[in-house]
């Protein structure tokens, strides 16, 4: 059985507490300071959920006692109807035929939500149900959304925003083309490492995703701190997801086959190839507020980098 090793919380939580203290001191103290936005990017299967849970619990409890709102980028997916419309309007682009890649999230909703959270105004945090429409997913009814900053509620002082592509930022078209051409060269040379999938896509398809990613800056530009749980080799995500699905089949009799897992991860992997490099250089406006943990294939931390 695959085990998530939580050697990350003891590194990440003190880092966040230090940066939060700096933020509060620079803004007149915990009460008057504006909300502190934390971005958290982690390769799928690396253990983001455990870290987010412990971080939120630490901040909410004494001695910090801060109101915390936790958001997932998954909860910002387009509605089922809008996703279907996106797929139909781009029938030849495999990257937007289902939810996942940049471009399949509701950026208007994201902008409204993040603006409200930043200004401590009433907001509703959406929730998404991946089980709807036979696994294609849909946004939950508003009655199930999470109310924050409403009358009588304490104002959210920390926002934790997590997701597999949180913090990714668009490249120039020339940079995208260069990565695509390099992928073709690697594939033609039959090189096994690093794993690459860009070669199998049309250039216009990945340029579309890159263009859509520009709109995500409405969220990324608000980050006061960033945690990036990276991997020595990003392709570990295939191994980790294969392990998860094998365990699911053993425990429940349900789950994707190995072939289905590879196809599923292939839908996400192009974004890792395109945008991880820029994230590794640092995307937070304040120097020293981005923490990068590099994990081995056993999910244990090998290296730590502050950017």
LUMLOLO-834810 format. One record per residue (C-alpha): residue number from 0; residue in three letters; x, y, z. Coordinates in Angstrom, 1 decimal, m for minus. Layout:
LUMLOLO-834810
{pt NUM; "ALA"; {X; Y; Z}} ...
//
This chain:
LUMLOLO-834810
{pt 0; "UNK"; {0.0; 0.0; 0.0}} {pt 1; "UNK"; {1.2; 3.5; m0.9}} {pt 2; "UNK"; {1.9; 5.6; 2.2}} {pt 3; "UNK"; {1.9; 9.4; 2.3}} {pt 4; "UNK"; {4.9; 10.4; 4.4}} {pt 5; "UNK"; {4.2; 13.7; 6.2}} {pt 6; "UNK"; {7.6; 15.0; 6.5}} {pt 7; "UNK"; {6.4; 18.2; 4.8}} {pt 8; "UNK"; {4.2; 19.8; 7.6}} {pt 9; "UNK"; {7.2; 20.2; 10.0}} {pt 10; "UNK"; {9.0; 22.2; 7.2}} {pt 11; "UNK"; {6.0; 24.1; 5.7}} {pt 12; "UNK"; {4.1; 25.2; 8.8}} {pt 13; "UNK"; {7.0; 27.0; 10.5}} {pt 14; "UNK"; {7.8; 28.7; 7.2}} {pt 15; "UNK"; {4.2; 29.9; 6.8}} {pt 16; "UNK"; {4.0; 31.1; 10.4}} {pt 17; "UNK"; {7.2; 33.1; 9.9}} {pt 18; "UNK"; {5.9; 34.8; 6.7}} {pt 19; "UNK"; {2.5; 35.4; 8.3}} {pt 20; "UNK"; {4.1; 37.1; 11.2}} {pt 21; "UNK"; {6.1; 39.4; 8.8}} {pt 22; "UNK"; {2.8; 40.2; 7.0}} {pt 23; "UNK"; {1.0; 41.1; 10.2}} {pt 24; "UNK"; {3.8; 43.2; 11.6}} {pt 25; "UNK"; {4.1; 45.1; 8.3}} {pt 26; "UNK"; {0.3; 45.8; 8.3}} {pt 27; "UNK"; {m0.3; 46.9; 11.9}} {pt 28; "UNK"; {m0.9; 43.6; 13.6}} {pt 29; "UNK"; {m3.2; 40.5; 13.2}} {pt 30; "UNK"; {m6.5; 42.5; 13.4}} {pt 31; "UNK"; {m5.8; 45.2; 10.9}} {pt 32; "UNK"; {m3.7; 43.2; 8.5}} {pt 33; "UNK"; {m5.4; 42.2; 5.3}} {pt 34; "UNK"; {m6.0; 38.5; 4.5}} {pt 35; "UNK"; {m2.9; 36.5; 4.0}} {pt 36; "UNK"; {m3.1; 34.4; 0.8}} {pt 37; "UNK"; {m1.2; 31.1; 0.6}} {pt 38; "UNK"; {m0.8; 29.2; m2.7}} {pt 39; "UNK"; {m0.1; 25.5; m2.5}} {pt 40; "UNK"; {0.9; 23.5; m5.5}} {pt 41; "UNK"; {1.6; 19.8; m5.3}} {pt 42; "UNK"; {2.1; 17.1; m7.8}} {pt 43; "UNK"; {m1.0; 14.9; m7.7}} {pt 44; "UNK"; {m0.7; 12.2; m5.1}} {pt 45; "UNK"; {2.1; 13.8; m3.2}} {pt 46; "UNK"; {0.1; 14.5; 0.0}} {pt 47; "UNK"; {m1.3; 18.0; m0.3}} {pt 48; "UNK"; {m4.5; 17.2; 1.6}} {pt 49; "UNK"; {m2.6; 16.2; 4.8}} {pt 50; "UNK"; {m0.5; 19.4; 4.7}} {pt 51; "UNK"; {m3.5; 21.6; 4.1}} {pt 52; "UNK"; {m5.5; 20.1; 6.9}} {pt 53; "UNK"; {m2.7; 20.4; 9.4}} {pt 54; "UNK"; {m1.8; 24.0; 8.3}} {pt 55; "UNK"; {m5.4; 25.2; 8.6}} {pt 56; "UNK"; {m5.8; 23.5; 12.0}} {pt 57; "UNK"; {m2.6; 25.1; 13.3}} {pt 58; "UNK"; {m3.7; 28.6; 12.2}} {pt 59; "UNK"; {m7.2; 28.2; 13.6}} {pt 60; "UNK"; {m6.2; 27.0; 17.0}} {pt 61; "UNK"; {m4.5; 28.9; 19.9}} {pt 62; "UNK"; {m2.3; 30.9; 20.0}} {pt 63; "UNK"; {m3.1; 32.1; 16.4}} {pt 64; "UNK"; {m6.9; 31.7; 16.5}} {pt 65; "UNK"; {m7.3; 33.0; 12.9}} {pt 66; "UNK"; {m10.3; 32.5; 10.7}} {pt 67; "UNK"; {m9.1; 30.4; 7.8}} {pt 68; "UNK"; {m10.8; 29.7; 4.4}} {pt 69; "UNK"; {m9.5; 26.7; 2.4}} {pt 70; "UNK"; {m10.2; 26.7; m1.3}} {pt 71; "UNK"; {m9.4; 24.1; m4.0}} {pt 72; "UNK"; {m8.9; 25.0; m7.6}} {pt 73; "UNK"; {m11.1; 22.0; m8.3}} {pt 74; "UNK"; {m14.1; 23.9; m6.9}} {pt 75; "UNK"; {m13.7; 26.5; m9.6}} {pt 76; "UNK"; {m14.3; 24.1; m12.5}} {pt 77; "UNK"; {m16.8; 25.2; m15.1}} {pt 78; "UNK"; {m20.3; 23.9; m14.7}} {pt 79; "UNK"; {m21.1; 20.7; m16.6}} {pt 80; "UNK"; {m23.0; 22.6; m19.2}} {pt 81; "UNK"; {m20.2; 25.2; m19.7}} {pt 82; "UNK"; {m17.6; 22.4; m19.9}} {pt 83; "UNK"; {m19.6; 20.6; m22.6}} {pt 84; "UNK"; {m19.9; 23.9; m24.5}} {pt 85; "UNK"; {m16.1; 24.5; m24.2}} {pt 86; "UNK"; {m15.4; 21.0; m25.5}} {pt 87; "UNK"; {m17.8; 21.4; m28.5}} {pt 88; "UNK"; {m16.3; 24.7; m29.4}} {pt 89; "UNK"; {m12.8; 23.2; m29.5}} {pt 90; "UNK"; {m13.5; 19.7; m30.8}} {pt 91; "UNK"; {m10.0; 19.0; m31.9}} {pt 92; "UNK"; {m8.3; 20.1; m28.7}} {pt 93; "UNK"; {m8.0; 17.0; m26.4}} {pt 94; "UNK"; {m6.9; 19.2; m23.5}} {pt 95; "UNK"; {m10.3; 20.8; m23.0}} {pt 96; "UNK"; {m12.6; 17.8; m23.7}} {pt 97; "UNK"; {m12.9; 17.2; m19.9}} {pt 98; "UNK"; {m12.1; 19.2; m16.7}} {pt 99; "UNK"; {m8.6; 19.6; m15.6}} {pt 100; "UNK"; {m6.3; 21.8; m17.7}} {pt 101; "UNK"; {m6.1; 25.6; m17.4}} {pt 102; "UNK"; {m9.1; 26.8; m19.4}} {pt 103; "UNK"; {m11.6; 24.5; m17.7}} {pt 104; "UNK"; {m12.1; 26.8; m14.7}} {pt 105; "UNK"; {m14.6; 29.6; m14.2}} {pt 106; "UNK"; {m12.3; 32.7; m14.1}} {pt 107; "UNK"; {m15.2; 35.1; m13.7}} {pt 108; "UNK"; {m16.3; 33.3; m10.6}} {pt 109; "UNK"; {m12.7; 33.1; m9.4}} {pt 110; "UNK"; {m12.2; 36.8; m9.9}} {pt 111; "UNK"; {m15.3; 37.7; m8.0}} {pt 112; "UNK"; {m14.5; 35.3; m5.1}} {pt 113; "UNK"; {m10.8; 36.4; m4.7}} {pt 114; "UNK"; {m11.7; 40.1; m4.9}} {pt 115; "UNK"; {m14.3; 39.6; m2.1}} {pt 116; "UNK"; {m11.9; 37.6; 0.1}} {pt 117; "UNK"; {m9.1; 40.2; m0.4}} {pt 118; "UNK"; {m11.4; 43.0; 0.6}} {pt 119; "UNK"; {m13.0; 41.0; 3.5}} {pt 120; "UNK"; {m16.4; 41.2; 1.9}} {pt 121; "UNK"; {m19.2; 38.6; 2.1}} {pt 122; "UNK"; {m18.5; 35.7; m0.3}} {pt 123; "UNK"; {m19.7; 32.2; m1.1}} {pt 124; "UNK"; {m17.0; 29.5; m1.7}} {pt 125; "UNK"; {m18.3; 27.1; m4.4}} {pt 126; "UNK"; {m18.1; 23.3; m4.1}} {pt 127; "UNK"; {m17.8; 20.9; m7.0}} {pt 128; "UNK"; {m19.1; 17.3; m7.1}} {pt 129; "UNK"; {m16.9; 15.1; m9.3}} {pt 130; "UNK"; {m19.3; 12.2; m9.2}} {pt 131; "UNK"; {m22.1; 14.0; m11.1}} {pt 132; "UNK"; {m22.8; 13.1; m14.7}} {pt 133; "UNK"; {m21.1; 9.7; m14.4}} {pt 134; "UNK"; {m17.8; 11.2; m13.2}} {pt 135; "UNK"; {m17.8; 14.2; m15.5}} {pt 136; "UNK"; {m18.7; 16.4; m12.6}} {pt 137; "UNK"; {m20.7; 19.5; m12.0}} {pt 138; "UNK"; {m20.8; 22.4; m9.6}} {pt 139; "UNK"; {m22.9; 21.9; m6.5}} {pt 140; "UNK"; {m26.1; 23.9; m5.8}} {pt 141; "UNK"; {m25.4; 27.3; m4.2}} {pt 142; "UNK"; {m27.2; 26.1; m1.0}} {pt 143; "UNK"; {m24.1; 23.8; m0.4}} {pt 144; "UNK"; {m21.5; 26.5; m0.9}} {pt 145; "UNK"; {m19.6; 27.8; 2.1}} {pt 146; "UNK"; {m20.5; 31.3; 3.4}} {pt 147; "UNK"; {m17.7; 33.5; 4.6}} {pt 148; "UNK"; {m17.4; 37.1; 5.9}} {pt 149; "UNK"; {m21.1; 37.2; 6.4}} {pt 150; "UNK"; {m22.7; 39.4; 9.1}} {pt 151; "UNK"; {m22.0; 37.9; 12.4}} {pt 152; "UNK"; {m19.0; 35.8; 11.1}} {pt 153; "UNK"; {m15.4; 36.6; 11.8}} {pt 154; "UNK"; {m13.5; 37.9; 8.8}} {pt 155; "UNK"; {m11.3; 35.5; 7.0}} {pt 156; "UNK"; {m7.7; 36.3; 7.8}} {pt 157; "UNK"; {m5.9; 33.5; 6.0}} {pt 158; "UNK"; {m6.8; 32.0; 2.6}} {pt 159; "UNK"; {m5.2; 28.6; 1.6}} {pt 160; "UNK"; {m5.6; 27.9; m2.1}} {pt 161; "UNK"; {m4.5; 24.5; m3.2}} {pt 162; "UNK"; {m4.4; 22.5; m6.4}} {pt 163; "UNK"; {m2.3; 20.7; m8.9}} {pt 164; "UNK"; {m1.8; 23.8; m11.1}} {pt 165; "UNK"; {m2.0; 26.6; m8.6}} {pt 166; "UNK"; {0.7; 29.1; m9.3}} {pt 167; "UNK"; {1.2; 28.1; m12.9}} {pt 168; "UNK"; {1.7; 31.2; m15.1}} {pt 169; "UNK"; {1.6; 31.7; m18.8}} {pt 170; "UNK"; {4.7; 31.6; m21.0}} {pt 171; "UNK"; {5.3; 33.6; m24.2}} {pt 172; "UNK"; {4.2; 31.9; m27.4}} {pt 173; "UNK"; {7.8; 31.5; m28.4}} {pt 174; "UNK"; {8.6; 29.7; m25.1}} {pt 175; "UNK"; {5.7; 27.3; m25.7}} {pt 176; "UNK"; {6.7; 26.6; m29.2}} {pt 177; "UNK"; {10.3; 25.9; m28.1}} {pt 178; "UNK"; {9.1; 23.4; m25.5}} {pt 179; "UNK"; {6.9; 21.7; m28.0}} {pt 180; "UNK"; {9.7; 21.4; m30.5}} {pt 181; "UNK"; {12.1; 20.1; m27.9}} {pt 182; "UNK"; {9.4; 17.5; m27.0}} {pt 183; "UNK"; {9.3; 16.3; m30.6}} {pt 184; "UNK"; {13.1; 16.0; m30.7}} {pt 185; "UNK"; {13.2; 14.0; m27.5}} {pt 186; "UNK"; {10.4; 11.7; m28.7}} {pt 187; "UNK"; {12.0; 11.1; m32.1}} {pt 188; "UNK"; {15.3; 10.3; m30.3}} {pt 189; "UNK"; {13.3; 7.7; m28.3}} {pt 190; "UNK"; {14.7; 9.1; m25.0}} {pt 191; "UNK"; {12.9; 7.6; m22.0}} {pt 192; "UNK"; {13.8; 10.4; m19.6}} {pt 193; "UNK"; {12.5; 13.0; m19.1}} {pt 194; "UNK"; {9.0; 11.8; m19.9}} {pt 195; "UNK"; {7.3; 14.1; m22.5}} {pt 196; "UNK"; {3.8; 14.3; m24.0}} {pt 197; "UNK"; {3.8; 17.7; m25.7}} {pt 198; "UNK"; {4.9; 16.1; m29.0}} {pt 199; "UNK"; {1.6; 14.3; m29.4}} {pt 200; "UNK"; {m0.4; 17.6; m29.3}} {pt 201; "UNK"; {m1.0; 20.3; m31.9}} {pt 202; "UNK"; {0.8; 23.5; m31.2}} {pt 203; "UNK"; {m2.4; 25.4; m31.4}} {pt 204; "UNK"; {m3.9; 23.3; m28.7}} {pt 205; "UNK"; {m1.2; 24.0; m26.1}} {pt 206; "UNK"; {m1.1; 27.6; m27.1}} {pt 207; "UNK"; {m4.9; 27.8; m26.3}} {pt 208; "UNK"; {m4.2; 26.5; m22.8}} {pt 209; "UNK"; {m1.3; 28.9; m22.4}} {pt 210; "UNK"; {m3.5; 31.8; m23.4}} {pt 211; "UNK"; {m6.3; 30.8; m21.0}} {pt 212; "UNK"; {m3.7; 30.6; m18.2}} {pt 213; "UNK"; {m3.1; 34.3; m18.4}} {pt 214; "UNK"; {m6.5; 34.8; m16.7}} {pt 215; "UNK"; {m5.4; 32.8; m13.6}} {pt 216; "UNK"; {m3.2; 35.7; m12.6}} {pt 217; "UNK"; {m6.3; 37.2; m10.9}} {pt 218; "UNK"; {m5.6; 34.6; m8.2}} {pt 219; "UNK"; {m1.9; 34.1; m8.5}} {pt 220; "UNK"; {m1.0; 37.8; m8.1}} {pt 221; "UNK"; {m2.6; 37.8; m4.7}} {pt 222; "UNK"; {m0.3; 35.2; m3.1}} {pt 223; "UNK"; {1.6; 36.4; m0.1}} {pt 224; "UNK"; {3.4; 33.0; 0.2}} {pt 225; "UNK"; {3.7; 29.9; m1.9}} {pt 226; "UNK"; {4.4; 26.3; m1.1}} {pt 227; "UNK"; {5.5; 24.1; m4.1}} {pt 228; "UNK"; {5.7; 20.4; m3.5}} {pt 229; "UNK"; {7.8; 19.4; m6.5}} {pt 230; "UNK"; {9.2; 16.0; m7.5}} {pt 231; "UNK"; {12.7; 15.0; m8.6}} {pt 232; "UNK"; {10.9; 13.5; m11.6}} {pt 233; "UNK"; {7.4; 14.8; m12.4}} {pt 234; "UNK"; {6.5; 11.6; m14.1}} {pt 235; "UNK"; {6.3; 10.0; m10.6}} {pt 236; "UNK"; {2.7; 11.2; m10.8}} {pt 237; "UNK"; {2.0; 8.2; m13.1}} {pt 238; "UNK"; {3.4; 5.7; m10.5}} {pt 239; "UNK"; {1.5; 7.3; m7.6}} {pt 240; "UNK"; {m1.8; 7.4; m9.4}} {pt 241; "UNK"; {m1.4; 3.8; m10.5}} {pt 242; "UNK"; {m0.8; 2.8; m6.9}} {pt 243; "UNK"; {m3.9; 4.7; m5.7}} {pt 244; "UNK"; {m6.1; 3.1; m8.3}} {pt 245; "UNK"; {m4.7; m0.4; m7.6}} {pt 246; "UNK"; {m5.5; 0.0; m3.9}} {pt 247; "UNK"; {m9.0; 1.3; m4.8}} {pt 248; "UNK"; {m9.7; m1.7; m7.0}} {pt 249; "UNK"; {m8.5; m4.0; m4.2}} {pt 250; "UNK"; {m10.6; m2.4; m1.5}} {pt 251; "UNK"; {m13.8; m1.6; m3.4}} {pt 252; "UNK"; {m13.7; m3.6; m6.6}} {pt 253; "UNK"; {m13.9; m0.3; m8.5}} {pt 254; "UNK"; {m11.3; 1.9; m10.0}} {pt 255; "UNK"; {m9.5; 2.7; m13.3}} {pt 256; "UNK"; {m7.4; 0.1; m15.1}} {pt 257; "UNK"; {m3.7; 0.8; m15.5}} {pt 258; "UNK"; {m4.4; 1.9; m19.1}} {pt 259; "UNK"; {m7.1; 4.3; m18.0}} {pt 260; "UNK"; {m4.8; 5.8; m15.4}} {pt 261; "UNK"; {m2.1; 6.5; m17.9}} {pt 262; "UNK"; {m4.7; 8.1; m20.3}} {pt 263; "UNK"; {m6.1; 10.2; m17.3}} {pt 264; "UNK"; {m2.7; 11.5; m16.3}} {pt 265; "UNK"; {m1.8; 12.2; m19.9}} {pt 266; "UNK"; {m4.5; 14.8; m19.8}} {pt 267; "UNK"; {m2.7; 16.8; m17.1}} {pt 268; "UNK"; {0.9; 16.1; m17.8}} {pt 269; "UNK"; {1.3; 18.7; m20.6}} {pt 270; "UNK"; {0.8; 21.5; m18.1}} {pt 271; "UNK"; {3.5; 20.1; m15.8}} {pt 272; "UNK"; {5.9; 20.1; m18.8}} {pt 273; "UNK"; {5.0; 23.6; m19.8}} {pt 274; "UNK"; {4.6; 25.5; m16.6}} {pt 275; "UNK"; {6.6; 23.8; m13.8}} {pt 276; "UNK"; {9.8; 25.5; m14.8}} {pt 277; "UNK"; {8.5; 29.0; m14.3}} {pt 278; "UNK"; {7.0; 28.1; m11.0}} {pt 279; "UNK"; {10.3; 26.8; m9.8}} {pt 280; "UNK"; {11.9; 30.2; m10.4}} {pt 281; "UNK"; {9.4; 31.8; m8.0}} {pt 282; "UNK"; {6.1; 33.6; m8.7}} {pt 283; "UNK"; {5.5; 35.4; m5.4}} {pt 284; "UNK"; {6.1; 39.2; m5.5}} {pt 285; "UNK"; {8.1; 39.2; m2.2}} {pt 286; "UNK"; {11.4; 37.5; m2.3}} {pt 287; "UNK"; {11.9; 34.7; 0.3}} {pt 288; "UNK"; {8.2; 33.8; 0.5}} {pt 289; "UNK"; {8.2; 30.8; m1.8}} {pt 290; "UNK"; {9.1; 27.4; m0.4}} {pt 291; "UNK"; {9.9; 24.5; m2.8}} {pt 292; "UNK"; {10.1; 20.9; m1.4}} {pt 293; "UNK"; {11.6; 18.4; m3.8}} {pt 294; "UNK"; {10.4; 14.8; m3.1}} {pt 295; "UNK"; {11.7; 11.4; m4.2}} {pt 296; "UNK"; {9.5; 8.7; m5.7}} {pt 297; "UNK"; {8.8; 7.5; m2.1}} {pt 298; "UNK"; {7.3; 10.9; m1.5}} {pt 299; "UNK"; {10.0; 11.9; 1.1}} {pt 300; "UNK"; {11.6; 15.3; 1.0}} {pt 301; "UNK"; {15.0; 15.3; m0.6}} {pt 302; "UNK"; {15.7; 19.0; m1.0}} {pt 303; "UNK"; {14.4; 22.3; 0.3}} {pt 304; "UNK"; {14.7; 25.6; m1.6}} {pt 305; "UNK"; {13.5; 29.1; m0.5}} {pt 306; "UNK"; {12.9; 31.5; m3.4}} 
//
